[in-house]
Amino acid sequence: MKAYLENYLDEHKKAVESIPVDAVEDLIRDFRRALEEDRQIFLFGNGGSASNCSHFITDLGKSSSDKAFRRFRCLSLNENLSWITAIGNDYAYEDIYLRQLENYARPGDIVMVLSVSGSSPNLVKAVEWCKQQGIRTVALLGAQRGKLATLADKQIVIDSTHYGRVEDCHMHICHMICYAFIENEELQGR
């Protein structure tokens, strides 16, 4: 078991080291611009990625907003279970995020999706709609990349196909974004 755990950590370190710092810095600038322009930021994903979205939006909406000159207008579309099940039942599961975005999102807003495979039909369909509406899109992905790698305006790819490691690295990125606003005064003021 010890050898397995040591190997797991070695592979995790490789995945963490594959996080492209320049791309994360660029994304932080996008979030700063969204804050300045009072734009909305939407996140969503499936399974563990959905949980990461919820965690990130909690940190961004509370702790990062506590330090910034304005509150982040941010929302995880994973949260409204009754709406998700109504959309899935009455339309299609592939529409659960798209139909919510139709109510909320406007041109210039940011949609960020988290996906290890990059191929989830509900994420792809939502990002396709966003592209038609002038909504900026970002995909945090695993090494499989999937359709989202060519569809999203910006992509950050973790060099691993292991779901746990990729999801952990996506959360690292989310924390890097939040703590950039929490711990750096130049991001906090106007």
Protein Blocks (a to p, Z undefined) as FASTA:
>chain_A
ZZmmmmmmmmmmmmmmmpcfklmmmmmmmmmmmmmnopacddddehjlmmmmmmmmmmmm
mmmmmmmmbdcddddfklmmmlmmmmmmmmomklmmmmmmmmmpcghiacddddfklpaf
klmmmmmmmmmnopacdddddfklpmmlmmpmbdcdddbfbfklmmmmmmmmmmmmmmmm
mmmmklmmZZ
